[in-house]
Every structure is written in C-alpha cells, then in structure tokens.
Amino acid sequence: MPQNIRYERLIALIILFLVPHYQGLAQESIVDEIVAIVGENKIILKSEIDGIVTSVVQQQGLEYSDEVWYQTLQQVIDQSVLTEHARRDTNIVITEDQVDQALNQRTDAMIQQLGSQVRLEELYGKSLVQIRADLRDQIRDQILAEQFQGTKIRSLRITPTEVREWFAQFPTDSLPVLPPIVRVSHVVKYPDILPEAELEALEIIGAIRDSIVAGVSTLEDLARQYSEDIGSAQTGGRYESMALGDLVPEFAAIAARIDPGELSQPFKSPFGYHILRVNERVGDVVDFSHVLINIDRSRSDPSNAISELTMLRDSILTFDIPFELVARRHSEEEISAEIGGRVVDPSTGERDLFVDALGPDWKATTDTLDIGEISQPTEVTLLDGNQAWHIVLLQRKVPTHRVDIETDYSRIESLALDTKRAEEMRRWLDFLREDVFVELRGIASNMSSTFDSATAGN
C-alpha cells in the first residue's frame, strides 16, 4: 500500500474515533496561527493539528514528519467539508440525545485513557463540565459528518471478482503468515456465587454507608479507599452528566428515584453492591457519586452449571437438537445467546478468531475437538473477562498458514471493501470540496505544493 494512502486511512481513523487533541498541553510554548479556513466561518488552527498529530505519532508509534502533519490537516478539512454539506442536507437531523450519548462516550474514553477524571481536568486546565461544553459543537459536527459520509459508504458493495483482483496485486511471498484460526459457538452457564461471598460484599458496603451516615468519613474519601469501580474511584466515586439510559437498569432505577443529596441504601447491580448519592439531576441526566464493592466471584460453586451443561450437551447429541436453538434458549451470556451462541470479535464482528487471542482456556478446549464436535463442560475466561463454564461447538479450524484467498476470503473481502471505500471517499471528497470554500494559510500553504500532487492521486 502506498505510504500516503496508509497515512490517510490511519489519520482518518484517529480523527473519527479517538480523543480530540488536548488543548491544555504545552499551550504556553505554541505560537498559534490560522492554517486553513473552510466555508464561511470554520477556522483551523496550527495548535489543533499539532495536538492531533501528537496523538497519532504517540499512539501509533510513527515518526513525526511534515507529510503526517499535512495529511492530518487535510483530514480535518475533509471532515469540515462533510459537515458543511451535511448542514445543507435537510434529510440529516441530529438530536440532542445523540449528541449527549456521543459526548458521554467520548469523555468516558478520555477518562479511561488518562486513568482518571482528575488527570483529564489537569491536562485541560478545566472542569469536566467545561470540557464537555467545549467539545459539544465538535461532537455535533462529527456526527453530522459521519452521517453524511454514511449516505455514500452504506451503498458501496464489492463483488467476488473485485476482491480477487485486489488480492492478486500482492506477491505471494509478501503475504503474512497467520496463526491458527477457529470458528466456534458455545453455551454458557455462570457458577453459583457462594452465599458467604455475597454476604461479605453486602456487609462491607453496609459498613461504608454507616461510616458516612455517622459522619466518620465522606463518601468521596471512602470511594477513593475502597470503591472497586476503577473508572471513578480516583475522583471520589463521581460521574458527571450521565444519561439514565446509559446506566444498567438496577442503577438507573435508584438514580432516578432518590432525592438529590440523599444517600441510598445498599443495592445490587450486575457489577456488585453499591451505595449512591445523586448530586444533581436535570431531566434524565444525573451527576452522582457512588461506591462499588465487587462480589468475589472466585468463591463459587460450579456444580449446577456443569450439571446443566452436561444435560444440554446430551440433549443435543441424543435428540439432534440444533446447537443454535439451545444457545438462544439456555446460554447465560446474552451477547452470544442472541446470535445462537456464535462467538465473534466484539470490535469487528469477525467469526474466524485467532486461537492465541482467545486465551489458553479456549485453546485447551479447541485443541481436543474435531470439526463438528461439542466439548464437555469446561471452565473459561470469557471475552469480557468473566469466569464461567461452557460447552463449545467447533465449526472451523485452520492451522498456521500464509494468507490465502480461499481460506481467508471474509477477511480479505473486508480489507478490499475498506480500500474501495477509501478510494471512493477520496474521489467524492474532491468533488465536494469544489463546492466549499477552502483556503490554506501560512505553513499549510507552503506545504501544499509539496504534498498536494500525492494527495490528489489517491
């Protein structure tokens, strides 16, 4: 793949899905300038591009270059052009709920990436409320651009002939060697948590609540010391501006019911036992603080899970019941149960999975099976990190091999379609730019003669 196409696709991914630049980083040392104007009032600053480039080179292990900087600028301009056209399209409507949801996801990702809300606020030099306010228009523009882009992308298809032609351009000896691949389905049962493990967690959260009510300590101090919610412990258990719909039902029910300032009684959610205080509630958006104590799931009894899975396996084999039907009706892992027990890559939806990536439990089980066989009940660490027991149907197994069009067609098809989409988007964006005012200034204008010919060719 030509280097400038690789950079373009990489930076496009950063622009669309990663955290925006940190405006608070090293601003005192930056002499800012306008590097581009798009439309009537969209101004792009050098510091904005510098921040994004810093994120790209750090997270992707690239070396800084003028080409990376200029390609990043072009991607920001592209998104601004898409946003401008999206605003003109009366069929595209963005609701405030969509913006709120995307904003929550963005700030949650930023907090997770940096380790705490405190660290995020230190980097920006602003409170989370101010950061969200600053990001709101940017998020809205991004949603507009993505939806407008989707009107073009969704209609694109690729034929088997196109896939084969795309794959044929790569010399055989340049193709990578892939580790073993499996395609599996499973039925999951969780072991019974021992009553003493539940009681211990309940007693701990109860003691924490008693200390707060008695004035011995504050919720914030105890959250920092004892809460097992890593996303909020360092901030004293606090979450700002969370939509009730984004919370698990058990938690949302309490957050919607208690009065601001009131400390809830201990309650249970899928994560463990909580106490909760609502700091502020406006409509369906809450600012709250909580403490979470997990239940020690290692203290469990798998007897019932093993017995049920054994019975289900016998029923499948004896009465020829479809594995998919059993998974839908009886598996306790909701995500896979809804799709008939199929195990997929959560980020891509891919069914053919690398055995090594699944982990040692999966490898030990699949190594004992032939295609079409169902395992005995075995203990497993699921893809979400939870411990459970399951029976596994092995549907496909491919040993270590060099990438091949027959064996790896679905992966190759996905890559070929991505390339086709990128090429079509480049042509479409060039066309859209003709109808939107774009002016490069300063350093960007000086770079344009060097890099524009390469960009235009792709």
C-alpha positions in Angstrom: 0.0 0.0 0.0 1.5 3.4 -0.9 2.6 5.3 2.2 0.4 8.3 1.7 -2.7 6.1 1.5 -1.7 4.3 4.7 -1.2 7.6 6.5 -4.6 8.9 5.2 -6.5 5.9 6.4 -4.7 5.9 9.7 -5.3 9.5 10.4 -8.9 9.3 9.3 -9.4 6.6 12.0 -7.8 8.9 14.6 -10.0 11.8 13.5 -13.2 9.9 13.7 -12.8 7.7 16.7 -10.0 8.8 19.1 -9.9 11.5 21.7 -9.5 15.0 20.2 -6.3 17.0 20.8 -5.6 18.1 24.3 -5.9 21.8 24.2 -4.3 22.3 27.6 -1.0 20.6 26.6 2.0 22.9 26.3 0.0 25.8 25.1 2.3 28.3 26.5 5.1 27.3 24.1 2.9 27.3 21.0 2.8 30.4 18.8 -0.6 29.8 17.2 -1.7 30.7 13.7 -4.6 30.0 11.3 -3.6 27.3 8.8 -6.9 26.9 7.0 -10.4 28.3 6.6 -13.3 26.1 5.4 -16.6 27.6 4.4 -17.7 30.9 5.9 -16.6 30.5 9.5 -14.6 27.3 10.1 -11.1 28.3 11.3 -8.5 25.6 11.7 -5.5 26.4 14.0 -2.0 25.1 13.9 -2.3 24.1 17.5 -5.3 21.9 16.7 -3.4 20.0 14.0 -0.3 19.8 16.3 -2.4 18.2 19.0 -3.9 15.6 16.8 -0.5 14.7 15.2 1.0 14.3 18.7 -1.7 11.8 19.5 -1.2 9.9 16.2 2.6 9.6 16.5 2.5 8.6 20.2 -0.3 6.0 19.9 0.7 4.5 16.6 4.5 4.6 17.1 5.1 6.7 14.0 7.8 9.3 13.4 6.8 12.9 13.1 7.0 14.2 9.5 5.6 17.2 7.6 3.7 14.6 5.5 1.9 13.3 8.6 1.1 16.8 9.7 -0.2 17.9 6.2 -2.3 14.7 5.8 -3.8 15.3 9.2 -4.7 18.9 8.2 -6.3 17.5 5.0 -8.4 15.0 7.0 -9.6 17.8 9.3 -10.5 19.9 6.2 -12.3 16.8 4.8 -14.4 16.5 7.9 -15.3 20.2 7.9 -16.3 19.9 4.2 -18.5 16.9 5.1 -20.1 18.8 8.0 -20.8 21.8 5.7 -22.6 19.6 3.2 -24.4 17.8 6.0 -25.8 21.1 7.2 -27.2 21.7 3.8 -28.9 18.3 3.7 -32.3 18.7 5.2 -32.7 14.9 5.5 -30.0 14.7 8.2 -31.3 15.6 11.6 -29.2 15.3 14.8 -31.0 15.1 18.1 -29.5 16.4 21.4 -29.8 12.8 22.8 -27.4 11.6 20.0 -25.0 14.4 20.9 -25.3 13.6 24.6 -24.6 9.9 24.0 -21.6 10.5 21.8 -20.3 13.1 24.3 -20.6 10.6 27.1 -18.7 8.0 25.1 -16.0 10.5 24.2 -15.4 11.8 27.7 -15.6 8.3 29.2 -12.9 7.2 26.7 -10.8 10.2 27.6 -11.0 9.4 31.3 -10.2 5.7 30.7 -7.3 6.6 28.5 -5.8 9.0 31.0 -6.6 7.0 34.1 -8.9 9.4 36.0 -11.1 12.4 35.6 -8.7 14.4 37.8 -5.9 13.8 35.3 -8.1 14.8 32.4 -9.1 18.1 34.2 -5.4 18.8 34.9 -4.4 18.4 31.3 -7.2 20.6 30.0 -7.0 23.1 32.9 -10.8 22.9 33.1 -13.6 21.1 34.9 -15.2 18.1 33.2 -18.4 20.3 32.7 -16.3 22.9 30.9 -14.6 20.3 28.8 -17.9 18.8 27.7 -19.2 22.2 26.8 -16.1 22.9 24.7 -16.5 19.5 22.9 -20.2 19.7 22.3 -20.2 21.6 19.0 -17.2 19.5 17.8 -19.1 16.2 18.6 -22.2 17.5 16.8 -20.2 18.4 13.7 -18.6 15.0 13.8 -21.9 13.2 13.9 -23.2 15.3 11.0 -20.1 14.4 9.0 -20.3 10.7 9.8 -24.0 10.5 8.9 -23.4 12.4 5.7 -20.5 10.1 4.9 -22.6 7.1 5.7 -25.1 8.0 2.9 -22.2 7.3 0.5 -20.5 4.5 2.2 -23.5 2.3 3.0 -24.4 1.9 -0.6 -20.9 0.6 -1.6 -20.6 -3.1 -2.3 -17.8 -5.3 -3.7 -18.0 -8.3 -6.0 -16.0 -11.5 -5.6 -14.2 -10.6 -8.9 -13.1 -7.2 -7.4 -11.9 -9.0 -4.2 -9.8 -11.4 -6.2 -8.4 -8.7 -8.4 -7.5 -6.6 -5.3 -5.8 -9.6 -3.6 -3.9 -10.6 -6.8 -1.9 -7.3 -6.7 0.1 -8.6 -3.7 3.1 -11.0 -4.4 2.6 -14.3 -2.6 5.9 -14.2 -0.8 4.9 -10.8 0.7 1.7 -12.1 2.3 1.7 -12.6 6.1 1.6 -15.9 7.9 -1.4 -16.2 10.2 -1.6 -18.2 13.5 -4.2 -20.9 13.9 -7.9 -19.8 13.5 -11.1 -21.3 14.8 -14.8 -20.6 14.4 -16.8 -21.6 17.4 -20.2 -21.4 19.1 -20.9 -22.0 22.8 -23.5 -22.3 25.5 -22.5 -20.5 28.8 -23.5 -21.1 32.4 -22.2 -19.0 35.3 -21.3 -20.8 38.5 -23.4 -20.1 41.6 -21.8 -17.4 43.8 -21.5 -18.7 47.4 -23.8 -17.0 49.8 -20.9 -16.0 52.1 -19.3 -14.1 49.2 -22.5 -12.1 48.6 -22.9 -11.5 52.3 -19.3 -10.3 52.7 -19.7 -7.7 49.9 -23.0 -6.6 51.4 -21.5 -6.2 54.8 -18.6 -4.1 53.5 -20.9 -1.7 51.6 -23.1 -1.5 54.6 -20.2 -0.6 56.9 -19.1 2.1 54.4 -22.6 3.5 54.4 -22.8 3.5 58.2 -19.4 5.4 58.4 -20.8 8.1 56.0 -24.1 8.5 57.9 -22.3 8.7 61.2 -20.0 11.5 59.9 -16.9 9.4 60.4 -15.8 9.9 56.8 -17.1 11.2 53.5 -18.4 9.2 50.5 -15.6 10.7 48.4 -12.8 9.6 50.8 -14.3 6.1 51.2 -14.7 5.8 47.4 -11.0 6.6 46.9 -10.0 4.0 49.5 -12.5 1.1 48.8 -14.5 1.5 45.7 -13.8 -1.2 43.1 -15.1 0.9 40.2 -11.7 1.9 38.6 -13.5 4.5 36.4 -14.5 6.7 39.4 -12.5 5.6 42.5 -9.8 8.3 42.0 -12.5 11.0 41.6 -14.2 10.1 44.8 -16.8 8.0 43.0 -18.2 10.8 41.0 -19.7 10.7 37.5 -20.9 14.0 35.9 -23.7 14.3 33.3 -24.6 10.7 32.8 -27.8 9.8 31.0 -30.0 7.4 32.9 -30.4 5.3 29.7 -26.6 4.7 29.7 -26.8 3.1 33.2 -27.7 -0.5 34.0 -31.4 -0.8 34.9 -30.8 -1.5 38.6 -28.5 1.5 39.0 -30.7 3.8 36.9 -33.8 2.9 39.0 -32.1 4.2 42.2 -30.6 7.2 40.5 -34.0 8.2 39.1 -35.8 7.8 42.4 -33.8 9.2 45.3 -33.7 12.9 46.1 -30.5 14.9 45.4 -28.2 14.7 48.4 -29.8 11.6 49.7 -27.6 8.5 50.3 -29.2 5.3 49.0 -29.5 2.0 50.9 -27.1 -0.7 49.6 -28.3 -2.2 46.3 -27.1 -4.8 43.9 -26.3 -4.5 40.2 -24.5 -6.9 37.8 -21.3 -5.3 39.0 -21.7 -5.9 42.7 -23.1 -3.9 45.6 -23.4 -0.1 45.6 -24.4 2.9 47.6 -25.3 6.0 45.6 -25.8 9.7 46.1 -27.3 11.9 43.4 -25.6 15.3 43.4 -27.8 16.8 40.8 -30.5 15.6 38.4 -31.8 17.5 35.4 -34.3 15.6 33.4 -32.8 12.2 32.6 -29.2 13.4 33.2 -27.6 12.8 36.6 -24.5 13.9 38.4 -23.8 11.2 41.0 -21.2 9.7 43.3 -21.1 6.1 44.4 -19.1 3.3 46.0 -18.9 -0.2 44.4 -17.9 -3.4 46.2 -17.5 -6.3 43.9 -18.7 -9.8 44.8 -15.8 -12.3 44.9 -16.8 -14.5 42.0 -13.9 -16.9 42.6 -15.8 -18.1 45.6 -18.4 -20.0 43.7 -19.9 -23.5 43.2 -19.9 -24.7 39.6 -21.8 -27.9 40.3 -25.2 -26.7 38.9 -23.5 -25.1 35.9 -21.7 -28.3 35.0 -24.8 -30.4 35.5 -27.0 -28.2 33.3 -24.4 -28.0 30.5 -23.9 -31.8 30.6 -27.7 -32.3 30.3 -27.8 -29.7 27.4 -24.9 -31.4 25.6 -26.6 -34.9 25.9 -29.9 -33.5 24.6 -28.2 -32.0 21.5 -26.4 -35.3 20.8 -29.2 -37.6 21.6 -32.2 -35.8 20.1 -30.3 -33.9 17.3 -31.5 -30.5 18.7 -29.8 -27.6 16.9 -26.9 -26.2 18.9 -28.0 -22.7 17.9 -31.5 -23.2 19.4 -30.1 -24.5 22.7 -27.8 -21.5 22.9 -30.6 -19.0 22.3 -32.8 -20.6 25.0 -30.3 -21.5 27.6 -27.0 -19.7 27.4 -26.4 -17.1 30.1 -24.0 -14.9 28.1 -26.5 -12.5 26.5 -24.4 -11.2 23.6 -23.6 -14.7 22.1 -27.0 -16.2 23.1 -28.8 -13.6 20.9 -26.9 -14.8 17.8 -27.3 -18.5 18.5 -24.1 -18.9 20.6 -21.8 -17.7 17.9 -18.5 -16.2 19.3 -17.4 -13.1 17.4 -14.7 -10.5 17.7 -16.6 -7.7 19.6 -14.8 -4.9 17.7 -15.3 -6.3 14.1 -18.0 -8.9 14.3 -15.5 -11.4 12.7 -16.3 -15.0 13.3 -12.9 -16.5 12.4 -10.8 -15.9 15.5 -7.2 -16.4 16.3 -6.9 -19.1 18.9 -4.0 -17.3 20.7 -6.1 -14.2 21.1 -8.9 -16.1 22.7 -6.7 -17.3 25.5 -5.4 -20.6 27.0 -8.8 -21.9 28.2 -10.2 -21.7 24.6 -7.0 -23.2 23.1 -7.0 -26.1 25.5 -10.7 -26.9 24.6 -10.5 -26.4 20.8 -7.2 -28.5 20.6 -9.2 -31.5 21.8 -12.0 -31.2 19.2 -12.6 -32.1 15.6 -14.8 -30.0 13.4 -18.5 -30.6 14.4 -17.7 -32.0 17.8 -19.0 -30.5 21.1 -16.8 -30.3 24.1 -17.5 -31.5 27.6 -18.3 -28.6 30.1 -15.1 -26.6 30.7 -14.2 -23.6 32.7 -13.4 -20.5 30.7 -12.4 -16.8 30.9 -14.9 -15.1 28.6 -14.0 -12.3 26.2 -15.4 -9.8 28.7 -13.1 -11.2 31.4 -15.8 -13.0 33.5 -15.3 -16.6 34.6 -17.9 -19.2 33.5 -18.4 -22.7 32.3 -19.4 -23.6 28.7 -19.8 -26.3 26.1 -18.1 -25.5 22.8 -19.1 -26.4 19.2 -16.0 -26.3 16.9 -17.3 -25.3 13.4 -14.0 -24.5 11.7 -10.3 -24.9 12.4 -7.4 -23.6 10.2 -3.8 -24.3 11.2 -1.0 -21.8 10.9 -0.9 -20.7 7.2 0.0 -18.0 4.7 -2.9 -15.7 3.9 -5.0 -17.4 1.1 -8.0 -16.2 -0.9 -9.9 -19.4 -0.3 -9.1 -19.9 3.4 -9.3 -16.2 4.5 -11.9 -14.9 2.0 -14.0 -13.0 4.5 -11.0 -11.1 6.0 -9.7 -10.3 2.5 -13.1 -9.2 1.4 -13.3 -6.8 4.4 -9.9 -5.3 3.6 -10.7 -4.9 -0.1 -14.0 -3.2 0.7 -12.2 -0.8 3.1 -9.8 0.1 0.3 -12.6 0.6 -2.2 -14.5 2.8 0.3 -11.3 4.9 0.9 -10.7 5.4 -2.8 -14.4 6.2 -3.4 -14.4 8.6 -0.5 -11.3 10.4 -1.8 -13.0 11.0 -5.2 -16.2 12.0 -3.5 -14.5 14.4 -1.2 -12.5 16.0 -4.0 -15.9 16.6 -5.7 -17.5 18.0 -2.5 -14.6 20.4 -2.0 -15.3 22.1 -5.3 -18.5 23.4 -3.7 -17.0 24.6 -0.4 -14.5 27.5 0.1 -11.2 26.2 1.3 -8.1 28.4 1.9 -4.7 27.3 3.2 -2.6 29.8 5.0 0.9 30.1 6.5 2.8 26.8 6.9 -0.1 24.8 5.3 0.1 27.0 2.1 3.9 26.5 2.0 3.5 22.7 2.3 0.7 22.4 -0.3 2.9 22.5 -3.4 5.0 19.6 -2.0 2.2 17.2 -0.9 -0.9 18.1 -3.0 0.0 16.1 -6.0 0.4 12.9 -3.9 -2.8 13.5 -2.1 -4.8 14.2 -5.3 -3.5 11.0 -6.8 -5.1 9.0 -4.1 
